[in-house]
């Protein structure tokens, strides 16, 4: 494992957002959804491509809280400009499970 300094960790903006909508992203190389995520009034709404189709449906994502990195530069993914990176973990079958807070916290809250 590579150790990092606390200052390195502080540079990563991990924030909580609430999924406003999710839709299929057929143009992606691997199955994915396009998520519209509200990060509160300070940050606003951002879009992301998320390869989470094996454990979630678009309907099950609306209203859920997610944790995302919001200070990566935008990344072009097919026709979509992804504006944040939604975080998750691979389970034993290789499916992605979202990284989520276990209590309701306001959109935009930073992970400390």
C-alpha positions in Angstrom: 0.0 0.0 0.0 1.3 3.5 -0.9 1.0 5.9 1.9 -0.1 9.5 1.2 0.1 12.7 3.3 -2.9 14.2 5.0 -2.6 17.1 2.6 -3.0 14.8 -0.4 -6.3 13.5 1.1 -7.5 17.0 1.8 -7.2 17.8 -1.9 -9.9 15.2 -2.9 -13.4 16.7 -2.7 -15.6 13.8 -1.7 -19.1 15.1 -1.4 -22.6 13.7 -0.8 -25.1 14.2 -3.5 -28.7 13.1 -4.1 -29.6 11.4 -7.4 -32.3 13.3 -9.1 -32.6 11.0 -12.1 -30.9 8.0 -13.7 -31.3 6.7 -17.3 -29.7 4.0 -19.4 -26.5 5.1 -21.2 -26.6 2.9 -24.4 -23.6 4.7 -26.0 -21.2 3.6 -23.2 -18.8 0.8 -23.9 -19.8 -1.1 -20.7 -23.4 -1.0 -19.3 -23.9 2.2 -17.4 -26.4 4.8 -16.3 -26.3 8.6 -16.7 -26.9 10.1 -13.2 -28.1 13.7 -12.5 -26.9 14.4 -9.0 -27.7 17.4 -6.8 -24.8 18.5 -4.6 -26.6 21.4 -2.9 -26.8 25.1 -3.6 -23.0 25.7 -3.3 -22.0 23.1 -6.0 -25.2 22.5 -8.0 -26.2 19.6 -10.2 -23.7 17.5 -12.0 -23.8 14.5 -14.4 -21.9 11.3 -14.2 -21.7 7.9 -15.9 -21.9 5.0 -13.5 -21.3 1.3 -14.2 -23.8 0.2 -11.6 -26.4 -1.6 -13.7 -26.0 -5.0 -12.2 -27.2 -4.0 -8.7 -29.4 -1.0 -9.4 -32.3 0.1 -11.7 -32.8 3.7 -12.7 -36.0 3.7 -10.6 -34.1 2.5 -7.5 -31.5 5.3 -7.8 -33.7 8.3 -7.8 -33.6 10.0 -4.4 -30.6 8.0 -3.1 -27.5 9.6 -1.6 -24.2 8.8 -3.2 -20.6 9.8 -2.5 -18.7 11.3 -5.5 -15.4 13.1 -6.2 -16.3 16.5 -7.6 -12.9 18.0 -8.3 -11.6 15.8 -11.0 -11.6 17.6 -14.4 -14.6 16.8 -16.6 -14.2 13.6 -18.7 -15.8 12.9 -22.1 -17.4 9.5 -22.0 -19.0 9.0 -25.5 -21.5 11.8 -26.0 -21.6 12.6 -22.2 -19.3 15.0 -20.4 -19.0 13.4 -17.0 -18.6 16.0 -14.2 -17.9 13.9 -11.2 -16.9 10.3 -10.2 -19.5 8.3 -8.2 -17.7 6.0 -5.8 -18.4 2.3 -5.1 -16.9 -1.0 -4.3 -16.7 -4.3 -6.2 -18.5 -7.2 -4.5 -17.4 -10.8 -4.6 -19.0 -11.2 -8.1 -17.4 -8.0 -9.5 -20.5 -5.9 -9.4 -20.3 -2.3 -8.2 -22.0 -1.4 -5.0 -22.4 2.3 -4.3 -20.5 4.0 -1.4 -23.2 5.7 0.5 -23.6 7.4 3.9 -25.6 5.4 6.4 -27.6 8.4 7.6 -29.4 11.2 5.8 -26.9 14.1 5.3 -27.4 17.3 3.3 -26.3 17.3 -0.3 -22.9 18.9 -0.7 -21.6 17.6 2.7 -17.9 16.9 2.4 -16.4 13.7 3.6 -13.9 14.4 6.4 
